[in-house]
């Protein structure tokens, strides 16, 4: 079973900063199968990135996804106040596997 | 924006069962797999299983095998997840979710509002 490990666990930044969130897979993952989600307290997750690098409908272009093989990154170019949330990576396969999440908090 | 509608919160005793429902607001049965994902308090996301409408079958995460069933009623366009032999560790918010199109078919971009299941004696 492929395991997704996200780092850091918590990232403390200020509005306007650039954020880079890492997702590392225990085995190579097809880019087509890699997605990123944002979740705010009390809300369902929201799809941000699918296919490792494609933005979902309505997602601002400050969000970008890169990577291949075992290393993937979600980058937020300039943090807005509404971006402080928890972020999960996810791999599709015979089951869906999620990373443990990165909490992005205001410094 | 919530696009799937789930049933309301449940409080259950250990050892009992819970059945949670999920349907699209428009009532149209989707051709895309309906997945169930749960989130324990303060924890991350965990996939439970999926219903495959094309085949009329369900498959599950290994840890839930034998304890969960996922079924669908085409006449009401509703998918159900039933979890048996409940224990305190099953206390969580249960979400149903599915892809919205072939473009996003490997991800989940349509979600329900979540159903809180509390297991307590």
Interface residues (C-beta under 8 A of the other chain):
Chain A: X32 X33 X35 X37 X39 X44 X45 X46 X47 X50 X51 X54 X56 X57 X88 X90 X92 X94 X95 X96 X97 X98 X99 X100 X101
Chain B: X2 X35 X37 X44 X45 X46 X47 X59 X61 X95 X97 X103 X104 X106 X107 X108 X109 X111 X112 X113 X114
